[in-house]
């Protein structure tokens, strides 16, 4: 409680003076709509700065947080959370630079995996007489690839600047990806091909995911509930793939087990939270880092699966 009072007092003084120690902020000379407190209209704060929403309060909170953490470090105390978040250091205005960089790499890996899958199924593997792929899940993997790239893009934006809009876009994109990938997992693991059966499996999951996204966006942005929902969908997928790899004769099942193990390790770092190392690397950054090799292996498995299923269809045709 004393720490919170001390921090709140620092922020209050900063908002009044516009300074923390020897550091002062231009934002504190402007009101929340970008107009100068004691100057003419043409001295308004630039629009691009207002769009970033680095206002007086957010800058004061950030620098007061750093000042308090320096004091605590000198006393030998461990880092604590401020407004529910660890004290991460900015770089060029980016809130979590390491996480943003890793999100960009994951986005690139997803794009590479999706493009390589596209080239494989349409240009390297034979097509049926209707000029369609023999692989029944081609369309679904395309949707998965697009949703994955969308999720990593908004994750990078959110870690770059944490405001309500970017948080909602990040959470909504992640939930949509997990929900669709769960449907795809069930279709592939249980070899669901009948259209009626696919509707019966996907309809309740789509309804649940849609309801959850609407809840987050228009009722309550509940971080704890969202974590539980995402964890549940992720664990079900990992268990399904692990069991399927164990009972199937798929030639890439060992590779799939490695992906499952990597996914489980990534989930561990989502659950296990710890203070950031040197103010930059936290558990979520490690989660992003683990996803890079896991994603590469995952798309490699998808390509192998497309080849395996296509080969099986061609053997039956003969």
C-alpha positions in Angstrom: 0.0 0.0 0.0 2.8 2.4 0.9 4.4 1.7 -2.5 1.1 2.5 -4.3 0.7 5.7 -2.3 4.3 6.7 -3.2 3.8 6.0 -6.9 0.4 7.8 -7.0 2.0 10.9 -5.3 4.8 10.9 -7.9 2.3 10.8 -10.8 0.2 13.6 -9.3 3.2 15.9 -8.9 4.4 15.0 -12.4 1.0 16.0 -13.9 1.1 19.3 -12.1 4.7 20.2 -12.9 5.2 18.2 -16.1 8.5 16.8 -14.8 10.0 13.8 -13.1 13.3 14.8 -11.6 15.2 16.4 -14.5 13.0 14.9 -17.2 10.1 17.0 -18.5 7.4 16.2 -21.0 5.9 18.4 -23.8 2.6 16.6 -23.4 1.9 18.2 -20.0 1.7 21.6 -21.8 -1.4 20.4 -23.6 -4.9 19.4 -22.6 -6.3 15.9 -23.5 -7.5 17.2 -26.9 -4.1 18.5 -27.9 -4.8 22.2 -27.2 -2.2 24.3 -25.4 -3.0 25.1 -21.8 -1.4 28.6 -21.9 -0.8 29.4 -25.6 -2.4 30.3 -28.9 -4.4 27.8 -31.1 -1.6 27.4 -33.6 0.6 25.9 -30.9 -1.6 22.7 -30.8 0.2 19.5 -30.4 0.8 17.6 -33.7 -2.0 15.3 -34.7 0.4 12.3 -35.0 1.4 12.6 -31.4 -2.3 12.7 -30.3 -3.0 9.6 -32.3 -0.2 7.8 -30.4 -2.0 8.8 -27.2 1.2 9.5 -25.3 -0.4 12.1 -23.1 0.8 13.8 -19.9 -0.6 11.1 -17.7 0.8 8.1 -19.6 4.2 9.7 -19.8 4.1 10.6 -16.1 3.1 7.1 -15.1 5.9 5.6 -17.2 8.7 7.8 -15.9 7.4 7.7 -12.4 7.4 3.9 -12.7 11.0 3.9 -13.8 11.9 6.3 -10.9 10.2 4.0 -8.4 11.9 0.9 -9.8 15.3 2.5 -9.5 14.6 3.4 -5.9 13.4 -0.2 -5.2 16.4 -1.7 -6.9 18.8 0.3 -4.7 16.9 -1.0 -1.7 17.3 -4.6 -3.0 13.5 -5.0 -3.6 12.1 -7.0 -6.5 10.1 -5.4 -9.4 6.4 -5.1 -9.0 3.5 -4.5 -11.4 2.0 -1.1 -12.1 -1.6 -1.0 -13.2 -1.4 -4.8 -13.7 1.7 -4.7 -16.0 5.4 -5.2 -15.4 7.8 -2.2 -15.7 9.0 -2.6 -19.3 11.3 0.0 -20.9 10.3 1.8 -24.1 12.5 2.1 -27.2 11.6 4.9 -29.6 8.1 5.1 -28.0 7.5 1.3 -28.4 6.3 -0.1 -25.1 7.6 -3.7 -25.5 10.3 -3.6 -28.2 11.5 -7.2 -27.8 7.9 -8.5 -28.0 7.2 -6.3 -31.1 10.3 -7.6 -32.9 9.4 -11.2 -32.2 5.8 -10.6 -33.4 7.2 -9.3 -36.6 9.4 -12.4 -37.0 6.4 -14.7 -36.3 4.4 -12.8 -38.9 7.1 -13.3 -41.4 7.3 -17.0 -40.6 3.5 -17.4 -40.9 3.6 -15.7 -44.3 6.5 -17.9 -45.5 4.7 -21.0 -44.3 1.4 -20.0 -45.9 3.0 -19.1 -49.3 5.1 -22.3 -49.3 1.9 -24.3 -48.7 0.1 -22.5 -51.4 2.9 -23.2 -53.9 3.0 -26.8 -52.9 -0.7 -27.7 -53.3 -1.3 -25.7 -56.5 2.0 -25.9 -58.4 3.9 -29.0 -57.1 1.2 -31.5 -56.3 -1.1 -32.9 -58.9 -4.7 -31.5 -59.1 -7.8 -33.5 -59.7 -9.8 -33.4 -63.0 -11.8 -30.4 -61.6 -8.5 -28.5 -61.2 -8.9 -28.7 -57.4 -6.5 -30.1 -54.8 -6.8 -33.6 -53.6 -6.2 -32.3 -50.1 -9.6 -31.6 -48.5 -8.3 -29.1 -46.0 -6.6 -26.7 -48.4 -9.2 -23.9 -48.1 -9.2 -24.2 -44.3 -5.4 -23.9 -44.1 -5.6 -20.8 -46.2 -8.1 -19.2 -43.8 -5.8 -20.4 -40.9 -2.8 -18.7 -42.5 -4.7 -15.4 -43.0 -6.1 -15.4 -39.4 -2.6 -16.2 -38.0 -1.0 -13.3 -39.9 -3.8 -11.0 -38.7 -3.3 -12.2 -35.1 0.5 -11.6 -35.1 0.0 -8.2 -36.8 -2.4 -6.9 -34.1 -0.3 -8.5 -31.4 2.7 -6.4 -32.6 0.5 -3.3 -32.7 -0.8 -4.0 -29.2 2.7 -4.5 -27.7 3.9 -1.3 -29.5 1.1 0.8 -27.9 -1.2 -0.6 -25.3 -4.6 1.3 -25.5 -8.1 -0.1 -25.3 -8.6 -0.3 -29.0 -5.3 -2.2 -29.7 -6.0 -4.5 -26.7 -9.4 -5.4 -28.1 -8.1 -6.0 -31.6 -5.3 -8.2 -30.2 -7.6 -10.3 -28.0 -10.3 -10.6 -30.7 -7.8 -11.7 -33.3 -6.2 -14.3 -31.0 -9.6 -15.7 -30.0 -10.7 -15.9 -33.6 -7.5 -17.7 -34.6 -7.7 -20.2 -31.7 -11.4 -20.9 -32.3 -10.8 -21.6 -36.0 -7.7 -23.6 -35.4 -9.7 -25.8 -32.9 -12.3 -26.4 -35.6 -9.6 -27.3 -38.1 -7.9 -29.6 -35.5 -11.1 -31.5 -34.9 -11.8 -31.8 -38.7 -8.4 -33.2 -39.4 -7.9 -35.4 -36.4 -11.3 -37.1 -36.8 -11.2 -36.9 -40.6 -14.6 -35.1 -40.7 -15.5 -34.8 -44.4 -19.3 -34.8 -44.5 -20.7 -31.3 -44.8 -23.5 -31.9 -42.3 -21.1 -33.3 -39.7 -18.8 -30.3 -40.3 -21.6 -27.9 -39.6 -22.6 -29.8 -36.4 -19.0 -29.5 -35.1 -18.2 -25.9 -36.2 -21.6 -24.2 -35.5 -21.4 -24.3 -31.6 -17.7 -23.4 -31.6 -18.3 -20.4 -33.9 -21.2 -19.3 -31.8 -19.1 -19.6 -28.6 -16.1 -17.7 -30.1 -18.3 -15.0 -31.5 -20.1 -14.5 -28.2 -16.8 -14.3 -26.4 -15.4 -11.7 -28.8 -18.6 -9.6 -28.5 -18.4 -9.9 -24.7 -14.8 -8.6 -24.7 -15.5 -5.7 -27.1 -18.9 -4.5 -25.9 -19.4 -5.6 -22.3 -16.2 -6.2 -20.4 -12.6 -6.5 -21.4 -11.9 -9.3 -18.9 -8.3 -10.3 -19.2 -8.6 -13.2 -16.7 -11.6 -14.7 -18.5 -9.9 -14.3 -21.9 -6.8 -16.1 -20.7 -8.9 -19.0 -19.4 -10.8 -19.3 -22.7 -7.7 -19.2 -24.8 -5.8 -21.6 -22.6 -8.8 -24.1 -22.7 -8.9 -24.0 -26.5 -5.1 -24.2 -26.8 -4.9 -27.2 -24.4 -7.7 -29.1 -26.2 -5.8 -28.6 -29.5 -2.5 -29.8 -28.2 -4.0 -32.9 -26.5 -6.0 -33.7 -29.7 -2.9 -33.5 -31.9 -0.8 -35.5 -29.4 -3.3 -38.3 -29.3 -3.8 -38.3 -33.0 -0.1 -38.5 -33.6 0.1 -41.4 -31.3 -2.6 -43.5 -32.9 -2.1 -42.5 -36.6 0.5 -43.8 -39.0 1.4 -40.4 -40.3 5.0 -40.2 -41.5 5.5 -36.8 -39.8 4.0 -37.7 -36.4 7.4 -37.3 -34.6 7.6 -33.8 -36.0 4.0 -33.2 -34.8 5.0 -34.3 -31.3 7.8 -31.8 -31.3 5.3 -29.1 -32.3 3.0 -30.2 -29.4 5.9 -30.1 -26.9 6.9 -26.7 -28.1 3.3 -25.4 -27.9 3.1 -26.8 -24.4 6.3 -25.0 -23.4 4.9 -21.8 -24.9 1.7 -22.1 -22.9 3.8 -22.6 -19.8 5.4 -19.1 -20.3 1.9 -17.7 -20.8 0.9 -19.0 -17.4 4.3 -18.5 -15.6 4.7 -14.8 -15.2 8.0 -13.2 -14.0 9.6 -9.7 -13.9 11.2 -8.6 -17.1 15.0 -9.2 -17.4 16.7 -5.8 -17.6 13.4 -4.2 -18.3 13.0 -5.8 -21.8 12.5 -9.6 -21.8 9.4 -11.0 -19.9 7.5 -14.3 -20.1 5.4 -13.1 -23.0 8.5 -12.3 -25.0 9.8 -15.8 -24.4 6.4 -17.1 -25.5 6.8 -15.2 -28.8 10.3 -16.5 -29.2 9.3 -20.1 -28.8 6.6 -19.7 -31.3 9.1 -18.9 -34.1 10.6 -22.5 -34.5 7.2 -24.0 -33.5 5.5 -22.2 -36.3 8.2 -23.2 -38.9 7.8 -26.8 -37.9 4.0 -26.5 -37.9 3.8 -25.4 -41.5 6.4 -28.0 -42.4 4.0 -30.6 -41.0 1.0 -29.1 -42.9 2.9 -29.4 -46.1 3.9 -33.0 -45.3 0.2 -33.7 -44.5 -0.9 -32.3 -47.8 1.6 -34.6 -49.6 0.6 -37.6 -47.5 -3.2 -37.1 -48.2 -2.6 -36.4 -51.9 -0.5 -39.5 -52.3 -3.2 -41.6 -50.5 -5.9 -40.3 -52.9 -3.7 -41.0 -56.0 -3.1 -44.6 -54.8 -6.8 -45.1 -54.4 -7.5 -43.7 -57.9 -5.1 -46.3 -59.4 
